Amino acid sequence: MAYVITAPCIGEKFGECVDVCPVDCIDEGEEMFFIDPDICIDCGACQAVCPVEAIYHEEELLPEDNIYLEKAKEFYASR
């Protein structure tokens, strides 16, 4: 399981999440940040500092936000 960055991050990209991640699993995409679901250790540090409340644990995602988990997987598959 992993944390997922959702729609409120689009266009905002504050970056506090990157600074606190102990395993460096958050990267900046064109419109938003993404969390690598294969590296995330589920610590929640990113969620605690997100100023736009865009980060949720995968198990807490609303059905309409599952697309952001898929976008993160696609982002890291293309790297």
C-alpha positions in Angstrom: 0.0 0.0 0.0 1.1 3.6 -0.5 0.0 7.2 -0.2 -1.4 8.9 -3.2 -1.4 12.6 -4.2 -4.8 13.6 -5.6 -6.4 16.5 -7.5 -5.8 19.4 -5.0 -2.1 19.2 -5.9 -2.7 19.9 -9.6 -1.2 23.3 -10.4 -0.2 23.9 -6.8 3.0 21.9 -6.3 4.1 23.4 -3.0 6.7 20.6 -2.4 6.6 20.3 1.4 5.9 16.6 0.9 9.2 16.1 -1.0 11.2 17.7 1.8 9.9 15.4 4.5 9.8 12.1 2.7 12.4 9.8 4.4 12.8 7.5 1.3 12.8 10.1 -1.4 9.8 8.6 -3.2 8.0 11.8 -4.3 8.8 13.3 -7.7 7.5 16.4 -9.6 5.5 15.8 -12.7 4.3 18.3 -15.2 1.2 19.3 -13.3 1.6 17.7 -9.9 3.7 15.6 -7.6 3.6 11.8 -7.6 4.4 9.2 -4.9 6.2 6.0 -6.2 3.9 3.3 -4.9 6.7 0.7 -5.0 9.0 2.8 -2.7 6.5 4.5 -0.3 6.9 3.1 3.2 3.5 4.4 4.4 5.0 6.7 7.0 2.5 9.5 6.5 5.0 12.3 6.8 3.9 13.7 3.5 0.3 13.7 4.4 0.9 15.6 7.6 2.6 18.6 5.8 0.5 18.9 2.7 -1.0 22.4 2.7 -3.8 21.5 0.2 -4.7 18.2 1.8 -4.1 16.3 -1.4 -2.5 13.2 0.0 -4.4 10.1 1.1 -3.6 6.5 1.9 -4.5 4.2 -0.9 -7.1 2.5 1.2 -8.8 5.9 2.0 -9.1 7.0 -1.7 -12.6 7.8 -2.9 -13.6 5.9 -6.0 -13.1 8.9 -8.2 -9.6 9.4 -6.9 -8.3 6.0 -7.8 -7.3 7.6 -11.2 -4.5 9.3 -9.3 -3.0 6.0 -8.1 -3.0 4.9 -11.7 -1.4 8.1 -12.9 1.4 7.6 -10.3 1.9 4.1 -11.6 2.1 5.3 -15.2 4.4 8.2 -14.2 6.9 5.8 -12.7 6.5 3.1 -15.3 7.7 5.6 -18.0 10.9 6.5 -16.1 
